[in-house]
Amino acid sequence: MPTTASAIAALAPGPIDADTSFVPVDITVDDPGPHDLLVEVRAVSVNPVDVKVRASFAVDDGPKVLGYDASGVVTAVGSEVTRFAVGDEVYYAGVINRPGSNGALQLVDEHIVGHKPASLTFGEAAALPLTTLTAWEVLFEKLRIEKSSAGSILVVAGAGGVGSMVIQLARTLTDLTIVATASRENSAEWARDLGAHHVIDPRRLRKEASVLVPEGIDYVFSPHSRGNVETYAEIMGVHGQVVAIDEPEGLDTFPLKSKSQSWHWELMFSKALYLPSDDSQHRILEEVARLVDEGTLRTTINHVFAGFTVENLREAHRISESGGAIGKAVVVR
């Protein structure tokens, strides 16, 4: 039987301080589908996608329950679930075409869920799924980097959520030389502490990258692509590759042609949206949990709000919306 659960939703698209942007509501949660888990959500973290959807979703879709990172406990499973049982502690990023994690209960497909790292609290675990899945797919699926891969990678915004995980995965699972960008000393220290070999100022990217890697950067992770294509083309070598996660309208990638360079897009939600039976994200999260529990990877939590309230969720959004966040902001129930 469907049940009712509390949630915080956006009633209409709007700015962060609008009265309709964060509103307590009661939602109806259906019975689990064949491969669904019903999760009691214990913690959520905020990502740029939360900010984007909150500001621009269709009015007819309201009330919109956001939340694209969570950890919690399985309370019910669908008839065909094989990977999880009631009582399991889990973490996941969900998908944008279903209600999000900013509710007491959430339905999520088992194909995109992992068992929570045993060594982490629910809050620490909630900081990981979306950014880690994105970083993993950037490195090992789009760029096809292997442990034996040589060369260099530029991680733009190295202290950001995804950048923090790109640095960690590249440092611990590959032999790449990691060059990160950071514009403040505290963000530079964060990037170095996670494993960046070099940190440079993004305002001097062209000059400093060319000095560090005169033969040309091999790979670029780009969360801020507007105005940077010509710079990337110059600092990369022949056959250099960029993976971008942002959405710059009308982006012109023609400057990459001269050196036969390539541009890739990464959207973590693509598999759940178009390949619903693909369980690769489940497998990635399981492997990441193992790496966390053995001490190879660590959480990127940096701001914790205790209590799932309108005020706390709004402040977590404010941190993400600032554009200068270090690590992740998490709200714990």
C-alpha positions in Angstrom: 0.0 0.0 0.0 1.3 3.5 -0.8 2.4 5.5 2.3 2.7 9.1 3.2 6.1 10.7 4.1 7.3 14.1 5.0 9.5 16.0 2.5 10.9 19.5 1.7 9.9 20.5 -1.8 10.0 23.4 -4.2 6.5 24.5 -5.1 7.6 26.6 -8.1 10.9 27.3 -9.8 12.7 30.3 -8.2 15.6 31.8 -6.4 17.1 30.4 -3.2 15.3 32.9 -0.9 11.8 32.6 -2.5 9.1 31.4 -0.1 8.2 28.6 -2.5 11.7 27.2 -2.9 11.8 25.2 0.3 8.5 24.1 1.7 7.6 21.2 4.1 5.1 18.9 2.4 3.6 15.4 2.7 4.1 13.2 -0.3 2.7 9.9 -1.3 5.3 7.1 -1.8 4.2 4.2 -3.9 5.0 0.5 -3.2 8.4 -0.5 -4.5 8.5 -1.6 -8.2 10.1 -4.9 -9.1 13.7 -3.6 -8.8 13.0 -0.8 -6.3 14.3 -0.2 -2.8 12.3 1.8 -0.3 14.9 3.8 1.6 14.6 5.6 4.9 16.8 8.6 4.1 19.3 9.5 6.9 21.4 12.1 5.1 21.6 14.1 1.9 24.2 16.2 0.2 23.6 19.1 -2.2 25.1 19.3 -5.8 24.9 22.0 -8.5 22.1 19.9 -10.1 19.9 20.7 -7.1 20.4 24.4 -7.7 19.7 24.1 -11.4 16.5 22.0 -11.1 15.2 24.2 -8.2 15.5 27.3 -10.4 14.2 26.0 -13.7 11.8 23.0 -13.4 8.5 23.2 -15.2 5.7 24.7 -13.0 3.5 21.7 -13.8 6.0 19.4 -12.1 5.6 21.0 -8.7 5.9 20.3 -5.9 9.4 19.2 -6.8 11.3 17.0 -4.3 14.9 17.6 -5.0 17.9 15.7 -3.7 20.4 13.7 -5.8 22.7 12.2 -3.1 21.6 10.2 -0.2 22.4 7.5 2.4 19.9 5.6 4.4 18.5 2.2 5.4 16.4 -0.1 3.2 12.9 -0.6 4.7 11.3 -2.6 1.8 12.3 -4.2 -1.5 10.6 -5.0 -4.8 9.7 -8.5 -5.9 12.8 -8.9 -8.1 15.5 -7.3 -6.0 18.5 -9.5 -5.6 21.3 -7.2 -4.4 19.8 -5.8 -1.1 17.7 -6.8 1.8 15.6 -4.9 4.4 18.0 -3.4 7.0 20.9 -2.8 4.6 22.7 0.6 4.8 23.0 2.1 1.4 24.2 5.1 -0.6 23.2 6.4 -4.0 22.6 9.4 -6.3 19.2 8.6 -7.7 17.9 10.0 -11.0 16.3 13.2 -12.1 13.0 11.8 -13.4 11.9 10.5 -10.0 11.3 12.2 -6.7 14.5 13.0 -4.9 16.0 12.3 -1.5 14.8 15.4 0.3 12.1 13.3 1.9 11.9 10.8 4.8 11.4 8.0 2.3 12.6 7.5 -1.3 12.2 4.8 -4.0 15.4 4.1 -5.9 16.3 1.4 -8.4 18.7 -1.2 -7.0 20.8 -1.0 -10.2 22.2 2.4 -9.1 22.6 1.8 -5.4 25.6 0.6 -3.4 26.1 -0.7 0.1 27.3 2.2 2.3 30.9 2.2 3.3 30.9 0.6 6.8 33.6 3.0 8.1 31.5 6.1 7.3 28.6 7.8 9.0 25.5 8.4 7.0 26.5 12.0 6.5 30.0 11.2 5.3 28.6 8.6 2.9 26.0 10.9 1.5 28.7 13.3 0.2 30.1 10.7 -2.2 27.8 9.1 -4.7 27.1 11.7 -7.4 30.6 13.2 -7.5 32.3 9.8 -7.3 30.2 8.2 -10.0 30.9 11.3 -12.2 34.6 11.2 -11.6 34.8 7.4 -12.1 33.0 7.7 -15.4 35.1 10.6 -16.5 38.4 8.8 -15.9 37.7 5.2 -16.7 34.8 5.2 -19.1 35.2 8.4 -21.1 39.0 8.8 -21.1 39.6 5.0 -20.8 42.5 5.6 -18.4 44.2 2.6 -16.9 46.6 2.1 -14.1 49.4 1.9 -16.6 48.3 5.1 -18.4 51.1 7.7 -18.4 50.7 11.5 -18.9 49.0 14.3 -17.1 45.5 15.5 -16.3 44.3 19.0 -15.5 41.5 19.1 -12.9 39.8 22.4 -13.2 38.2 23.5 -9.8 40.1 20.8 -8.0 38.5 21.6 -4.6 34.9 21.2 -6.0 32.8 18.2 -5.4 33.7 16.3 -8.6 37.2 17.7 -8.8 37.9 16.4 -5.3 37.0 12.9 -6.4 38.8 13.1 -9.8 42.0 14.0 -7.9 41.6 11.1 -5.4 40.8 8.5 -8.0 43.5 9.6 -10.4 46.1 9.7 -7.6 45.3 6.3 -6.0 44.3 4.3 -9.1 46.5 5.7 -11.9 50.0 6.9 -12.5 48.9 10.3 -14.0 50.5 13.5 -12.9 47.7 15.6 -11.5 47.5 19.4 -12.1 44.6 21.1 -10.3 43.4 24.6 -10.4 42.4 26.6 -7.3 42.0 30.3 -6.8 42.3 30.5 -3.0 44.9 29.1 -0.7 42.4 27.1 1.3 41.1 25.4 -1.8 44.7 24.9 -3.0 45.5 23.2 0.3 42.4 21.0 0.0 43.5 19.9 -3.6 47.0 19.1 -2.5 45.9 17.2 0.5 43.7 15.0 -1.7 46.7 14.2 -3.9 47.2 16.9 -6.6 50.9 17.0 -7.6 50.6 20.6 -8.6 48.1 23.4 -8.0 47.9 26.5 -10.3 45.8 29.6 -10.4 43.0 29.4 -13.0 43.5 33.1 -13.8 47.0 32.1 -15.1 46.0 28.7 -16.5 47.6 29.1 -19.9 51.0 30.3 -18.7 51.3 28.0 -15.6 50.1 24.8 -17.3 52.5 25.4 -20.2 55.4 25.8 -17.9 54.5 22.7 -15.8 53.8 20.4 -18.8 55.5 22.0 -21.9 54.8 18.9 -24.0 51.1 19.4 -23.5 48.4 18.2 -21.1 46.9 14.9 -22.0 43.5 15.1 -20.3 41.3 17.9 -19.0 38.4 17.6 -16.6 36.2 20.7 -17.1 33.3 21.8 -14.9 33.7 25.4 -16.2 34.0 25.3 -20.0 32.7 28.7 -21.1 35.6 30.9 -22.3 38.2 28.1 -21.8 38.1 26.1 -25.1 40.9 28.0 -26.8 43.0 27.8 -23.6 42.5 24.0 -23.4 43.4 23.7 -27.1 46.7 25.5 -26.5 47.8 23.8 -23.3 46.9 20.2 -24.5 49.1 18.1 -26.7 48.1 16.4 -29.9 45.2 14.1 -29.3 44.5 15.7 -26.0 41.0 15.0 -24.5 38.5 17.1 -22.5 35.6 15.8 -20.5 33.1 18.5 -19.5 30.2 18.2 -17.1 28.7 21.7 -17.4 26.2 23.0 -20.0 27.6 26.1 -21.7 25.2 27.2 -24.4 26.5 27.4 -27.9 30.0 26.2 -27.0 32.4 26.2 -30.0 34.9 23.4 -29.9 36.5 24.1 -33.3 39.8 25.3 -31.7 40.5 21.6 -30.8 40.7 20.5 -34.5 44.2 21.7 -35.2 45.8 19.2 -32.8 43.1 16.5 -33.4 41.9 16.9 -29.8 38.5 15.7 -28.7 35.7 16.8 -26.4 33.5 14.5 -24.3 30.4 15.1 -22.3 29.6 13.3 -19.0 26.2 13.2 -17.3 26.0 10.8 -14.4 22.3 10.4 -14.8 22.5 9.1 -18.4 22.6 5.4 -17.5 19.6 5.5 -15.2 17.6 7.5 -17.7 18.4 5.4 -20.8 19.9 2.1 -19.6 17.8 1.2 -16.7 19.1 -2.4 -16.4 22.8 -1.3 -16.5 24.2 -2.1 -13.1 27.6 -0.5 -13.6 26.9 2.3 -11.1 26.0 -0.3 -8.5 29.3 -2.0 -9.1 31.2 1.3 -9.0 29.7 2.2 -5.7 30.5 -1.2 -4.3 34.1 -0.8 -5.3 34.3 2.7 -3.9 32.9 1.5 -0.6 35.7 -1.1 -0.5 38.3 1.5 -1.3 36.9 3.8 1.4 36.8 1.1 4.0 40.4 0.1 3.3 41.5 3.7 3.6 42.4 4.4 0.0 39.6 7.0 -0.6 38.0 9.4 1.8 34.8 11.3 2.0 34.7 14.9 0.8 32.2 16.2 3.4 33.2 19.7 4.5 30.0 21.3 5.8 27.5 19.5 8.1 24.0 20.7 9.0 22.3 18.7 11.8 18.6 18.5 11.3 16.5 18.2 8.1 14.9 21.6 8.2 14.1 24.3 5.6 16.8 26.5 7.0 19.5 23.9 6.9 18.6 22.7 3.4 18.5 26.3 2.1 22.0 27.0 3.6 23.4 23.9 2.0 22.0 25.1 -1.3 23.5 28.5 -0.7 27.0 26.9 -0.3 26.6 25.0 -3.6 25.2 28.1 -5.4 28.2 30.2 -4.3 30.4 28.6 -6.9 33.3 28.5 -4.5 32.4 25.6 -2.4 35.2 23.3 -1.1 34.0 19.7 -0.8 30.4 18.9 -0.1 27.6 20.3 2.1 25.5 17.6 3.9 22.3 17.7 5.8 21.8 14.9 8.3 18.5 13.9 9.8 
